[in-house]
């Protein structure tokens, strides 16, 4: 009889979304989601905040990944990321 010992990695992956009101106010707090997995690659999705920031003279259209970028995400929308180690 052979004895085999199996080891696995139980990692914690953290998906953090930071919001910037880009000169406005009332940006929501960061969205943080943690996923525990023994897999070397994990895809996960986080729900974005439904808080809408304010800026005088502007209408909020959605979130972008750059200060002067195009709208990529909407409040209460989702963002996905694939983690690899």
C-alpha angles and dihedrals in degrees: 000000000000123000116216124192116203123199126193134187115239101196130178116221119195125205111196125183115193118197125212120191089207096226095336132094140243097049109172123252116264119284110231126185125177125201125191115207142153091211121106090224125038129176115202138170130216127198113236123232118270091216113118117209123225131229124169112248094013137096116217110237100174143285125307130190092234130042091245096028133118120271109273104163138033129215110275088016123121138250125202131203135179115220121205132178 
